[in-house]
Amino acid sequence: MKLYKQRYLCKECLKTWSARTDIVEEGHTLSHHLKRSVLHMAREGITATGIAGICHCSPSSVIRIIDEAVELKSRVARLPENLCFDEFRSVNSTMSFICCDAEGSHDIVAILENRLTKTIREHFMNSYTNRERAAVKSVVVDLNAQYIKFIKALFPNARIIIDRFHIVQLVGRALGNARISLMKKMNDFHCREYKILKAHWRLFHKDSADQKLTLEVFLRQPL
């Protein structure tokens, strides 16, 4: 059986490497150099399994090294006046919650393992006082009605602002549905108008300043 890990006896001090604090921490078997290599590869985006294969250690050891090096703060020193709520796909394709400063440096305020109302409410109510939460002036959210329900309870003086990206996205979808509905009402699928609606749908999402000029150019071209 191939041996992957072993404690070595130092010939200089007649102690195992695990007892030499300049090489490893006392009682540990993974050296300081290996831990630095693990953290460096983690910053490069290599997975825990990939790092474990390179460093000849277990994936659980890699995760433990990363967890020991990263100090998770339960709260920021000062709650920003303008917050931004959103979610992202994290471990095992679950949706996690993220809150960041809506202006300035856009620093992360909180990352929670899920986006449940109970989890978010408990985090802000247990981490910040009523006075700190009352100082928040605005919260930027998407069209998720879940956030709008409890924002006023957490931040009583904050204005709720819908992210303009989601508004534009909603309008774009409505415009696309109207275009498809109009195409279905046409009896002649070979007419010029039908072909323009089908092939050049991007024209309807252009800025109004150059939309008319671009449409005139396409109308002059033979189909």
VENHU-V988960 format. One record per backbone hydrogen bond with DSSP energy under -1.0 kcal/mol. NH is the residue of the N-H (numbers start at 1). CO is the residue of the C=O. Records with the same first field share a line. If there is no record, write none. Layout:
NH = CO  CO
This chain:
10 = 15
14 = 10
17 = 8
19 = 16
20 = 17
23 = 20
24 = 20
27 = 18
28 = 25
32 = 23
35 = 31
36 = 32
37 = 33
38 = 34
39 = 35
40 = 36
41 = 37
42 = 38
43 = 39
44 = 40
45 = 42
46 = 41
51 = 47
52 = 48
53 = 49
54 = 50
55 = 51
57 = 52
62 = 58
63 = 59
64 = 60
65 = 61
66 = 62
67 = 63
68 = 64
69 = 65
70 = 66
83 = 138
84 = 100
85 = 140
86 = 98
88 = 96
90 = 94
93 = 90
94 = 91
96 = 88
97 = 112
98 = 86
99 = 110
100 = 84
101 = 107
102 = 82
106 = 103
109 = 99
110 = 99
112 = 97
120 = 116
121 = 117
122 = 118
123 = 119
124 = 120
125 = 121
126 = 122
127 = 123
128 = 124
133 = 129
134 = 130
136 = 133
137 = 81
138 = 81
139 = 159
140 = 83
141 = 161
148 = 144
149 = 145
151 = 147
154 = 150
155 = 151
158 = 155
159 = 137
161 = 139
163 = 141
167 = 163
168 = 164
169 = 165
170 = 166
171 = 167
172 = 168
173 = 169
174 = 170
175 = 171
176 = 172
177 = 173
178 = 174
179 = 175
180 = 176
181 = 177
182 = 178
183 = 179
184 = 180
186 = 183
195 = 191
196 = 192
197 = 193
198 = 194
199 = 195
200 = 196
203 = 200
204 = 201
205 = 202
206 = 203
211 = 207
214 = 210
215 = 211
216 = 212
217 = 213
218 = 214
219 = 215
220 = 216
